[in-house]
Amino acid sequence: MLRSMALDNRTEAAGGDILSISIMANLHTAEIPSNKIKQMIEEHTGTELNVQWVPDGIYDEKVYASLTTGTLPKALYLKNAASLPFFRDEIRAGLFWEIGPFIPEYPNLSRLKPEVLNNTSVDGKLYSLYQERALSRQGIIYRKDWADRLGLQAPTTLDELYLMLKGFTFDDPDGNGKQDTYGLTDRNDLIYGAFKTISSYFGTPNDWGWKDGSLLPEFMFPQYMETMKLFRQLHEEGLINPNFPVTSKQDQQELFVKGKAGVYVGAMGDVITLESKLKQHDPSAVLDVHNRILGPEGYGIWANQGYGTVVLFPKSAIATEEELRQVLSFYDQLMSPELANLIYWGVKEEHYTIREGKAMAVDSHWLKEKEVKPYQSLMIGGFSTIPGMLQPITLNEVKEKAERLIYDNEQFLIYDPTDPLESPLDSEIGVRLQEIIRDATYQFMIGMLDEAGFQAEVERWLQQGGERIIREYNEAYAQTAGTLSPD
């Protein structure tokens, strides 16, 4: 039945020949997988797959070599999301097919999120399909046993979050009669540490935002300053580990799992690892997760780009529009729940079982690594775009709650409007220039700079190239007006 449907969906080439699709895919395991899953995909889709597995460590090198020699496959997966900007010139040069006009023809591909497709676009045009990643995993992990002891509920506002941090610092939450805990443990990372998430609660734009009809960087908005002021207060009052600007992630987590801090702000999925390590020190400890903090502008959380990598379709390998449609039809079928579950979970009763409507991996790490995991590199879309794709079952209640809240975050995401845009100067010197703002932010939070001093550093950023970067992003937006929205 599935094979018949596949042929009806035009995966056969003209003349009745089976369509052959060459694919270059990233291999994240030690060995090339067996052909079991590949043969089942071929049978379901009526195709012949030629998958070139390239080890992750040399993947970029192989991609660029194939580009140089003109030996690209019909489906080219890039290494990760960070790789796409480096292909913009080749895309503009016409080396890859524009696929945006064809997407509405395919019911499964049409479920890909417009905002994520927009993030992968080049000059407002779509050239790629994407592998889904959760748009925001950020939230709060906290000691529920401490909160219960102090009569505190999960914080729902910034004020309540502050009171929790204060209580966890001064009210002896661990009951040892000593004042030896911090409310918040943080690290030297303004993005994946606590700063950017709490800044979202204030309503700060995500990297860039709109102000008076112009795109401006986040640190030029008053909400960014309010966030810095809160961290300055936390530092002055001793509610945060005092050396957080130079604390590593490992040391940050060490404070938490050894019972020296009660709140960890970051990826909510970290709760399973933190809980496991914490219970080694305190078997009675209880963790909980929370994501909704009401700020002055409502709920908000910063979003990432929403994709782990993308697949491009080279014109050197796909000669005609009809052949492109056949390849897209194959990918449309990969987004069916049957094939998505096969690629992600493997064969039912062999690699996974179903329990309470969810998937549980069979307890054989070796079998899954060898036969299933490599094929996950071929996926398009993911759990939120493929109805019927099996969710994982977890026996850990707080971990399951974290996964629910990750999807709840999608109700109030803050996007970066420059994700699909390009500033040549930002690509060239942006990372170095951002160090000015990073240093100034930390210096303000620990009391080494006042507001005037911080603004002086912003002016330095502007003078050393920031003004041109702002201009280039606004010019790039103007060129794509009508395909992108300031909202």
Secondary structure, DSSP 8 states (H G I E B T S, - for coil): -HHHHHHHTT-B-GGG-BEEEEEEEEE-SSS---SHHHHHHHHHHTEEEEEEEEEGGGHHHHHHHHHHHT---SEEE-SSGGGGGGGHHHHHTT-B---GGGGGG-TTGGGS-HHHHHHH-BTTB--EEEEE--S--EEEEEEHHHHHHHT-----BHHHHHHHHHHHHHS-TT-SSS---EEEE--S-TTTSSHHHHHHHHT--SSEEEETTEEEEGGGSHHHHHHHHHHHHHHHHT-B-TTGGG--HHHHHHHHHTTSEEEEEEEGGGHHHHHHHHHHH-TT--EEEE---BBTTB--EE---SEEEEEE-BTTT--SHHHHHHHHHHHHHHTSHHHHHHHHH-SBTTTEEEETTEEEE-S-HHHHHHHTGGGGGG--B-TTTSTT---B--S-HHHHHHHHHHHHGGGSEE--TTTT---HHHHHHHHHHHHHHHHHHHHHHTTS--HHHHHHHHHHHIIIIIHHHHHHHHHHHHHTBTTB---
